[in-house]
Amino acid sequence: MDVIRQKVRVDFEYPVYFTSGVLTPSNLLLRDVVARSADQTPSDLVVVVDQGVVDHHPALLENIAEYGQRHRTVLRIAGPVVVVPGGETVKNDQRHVDAVHRAINEAGLCRHSYVVAIGGGAVLDAAGYAAATAHRGIRLIRVPTTVLAQDDSAMGVKNGINAFGKKNYLGTFAPPFAVINDTSFLETLPDRHWRAGVSEAIKAALIKDRSFFDYLEEHAAALRSRDLGVMEQVVRRCAVLHLDHIASGGDPFELGSSRPLDFGHWSAHKLEQLTDHRLSHGEAVAIGIALDTTYSYLAGFLPEDDWRRIISLLPALGLSVYVPELEQNLHDENRAGDQRPSVLDGLDEFREHLGGALTILMLRSIGAPFDVHEIRRDVMIRSISVLRDFEHAHRLREERHERHHLPEPTESEGTGR
């Protein structure tokens, strides 16, 4: 036998910037990001924008055009801005990726050109997939506009869309050229998306940094009341932890079977599908964290005090730990394949997506995770029951609290006059 073994080493480096008002013409950051690799001619940009961002920032498209005009010696907006729907809609329909591919083709972009993606994590995933597969890779600049995208998904090297009813079935590993976190976009987020993004910060704290978890506990009320200064600190710390794991975790392209940054995600991905995406990704991750934390406790891995701290922080931030879909078809041992899906199907799908043996992260304590390769069905079902009871008790307490703090009735209201 004759064999030649070739080893290729490729180094990637990409900056993550923090700014405000990135598309204000006086803010030179985007211009300078493009200029660091530009030659004598302006670089071409195709801009992809989340429809939800356009809705909350009606002047955005005009701002993009004005920015391009002001800095035309360095960059050129090549063709109309591509506006795509946000959320899982953009990842569930191949036509949106096709629209980005079409814009890239019609603009004549090359590998030294740019796709600038402005939006939530799903839009960044889909636009990144289009950029990575056109010419086998066009430079991608991510401008995440949600908490979840700024503290988690925009930091990584993955892009993808959904197919065959499975999360991120089609995708690539392709690092961005740069990431620009613009805090001004967070100010217009609906409360629901503000809260949901913190779930990924909790995840990072649980697997990487106990002191960060302490910070989240101490500032839960400020986060829930939309303190932008506190959120900026949370986003930055979470981004640092995420980037550190990619750089030093030893498996940036997930060639192995362990995926620490997806703690709580095996059930979260399945819950998104089971709820027809009524749950956002961040909301589903919060429930997934609660589920695996409870399993860790009931299986004897995690001390009760740590479990109670974790399970209490989630509702303190306005996040649910249970939805009825957790129990859908749960006790039907004879269900026919995927015709009657259960959240436990997420275990097989998670293993298939990564390959190798089933590897699920659990907790020994806050900040101390470890891998397990077998999940006891009875303990997982019991964990779901515990979450159902906890959520029910929490809602009763909230209702009693609200009744207790109702304003006193006026005289006419009290007498029926």
Secondary structure as GFF3:
##gff-version 3
##sequence-region A 1 417
A	DSSP	beta_strand	16	19	.	.	.	ID=ss1
A	DSSP	alpha_helix	29	35	.	.	.	ID=ss2
A	DSSP	beta_strand	43	50	.	.	.	ID=ss3
A	DSSP	alpha_helix	51	56	.	.	.	ID=ss4
A	DSSP	alpha_helix	60	70	.	.	.	ID=ss5
A	DSSP	beta_strand	75	77	.	.	.	ID=ss6
A	DSSP	beta_strand	82	84	.	.	.	ID=ss7
A	DSSP	alpha_helix	89	92	.	.	.	ID=ss8
A	DSSP	alpha_helix	94	107	.	.	.	ID=ss9
A	DSSP	beta_strand	114	119	.	.	.	ID=ss10
A	DSSP	alpha_helix	121	133	.	.	.	ID=ss11
A	DSSP	three_ten_helix	134	136	.	.	.	ID=ss12
A	DSSP	beta_strand	139	144	.	.	.	ID=ss13
A	DSSP	alpha_helix	147	151	.	.	.	ID=ss14
A	DSSP	three_ten_helix	153	155	.	.	.	ID=ss15
A	DSSP	beta_strand	158	163	.	.	.	ID=ss16
A	DSSP	beta_strand	166	173	.	.	.	ID=ss17
A	DSSP	beta_strand	178	182	.	.	.	ID=ss18
A	DSSP	three_ten_helix	183	188	.	.	.	ID=ss19
A	DSSP	alpha_helix	191	208	.	.	.	ID=ss20
A	DSSP	alpha_helix	210	218	.	.	.	ID=ss21
A	DSSP	alpha_helix	220	224	.	.	.	ID=ss22
A	DSSP	alpha_helix	228	248	.	.	.	ID=ss23
A	DSSP	three_ten_helix	260	262	.	.	.	ID=ss24
A	DSSP	alpha_helix	265	274	.	.	.	ID=ss25
A	DSSP	alpha_helix	281	298	.	.	.	ID=ss26
A	DSSP	alpha_helix	304	316	.	.	.	ID=ss27
A	DSSP	three_ten_helix	324	327	.	.	.	ID=ss28
A	DSSP	three_ten_helix	337	339	.	.	.	ID=ss29
A	DSSP	alpha_helix	345	354	.	.	.	ID=ss30
A	DSSP	beta_strand	360	365	.	.	.	ID=ss31
A	DSSP	beta_strand	368	372	.	.	.	ID=ss32
A	DSSP	alpha_helix	377	404	.	.	.	ID=ss33
A	DSSP	alpha_helix	411	415	.	.	.	ID=ss34
###
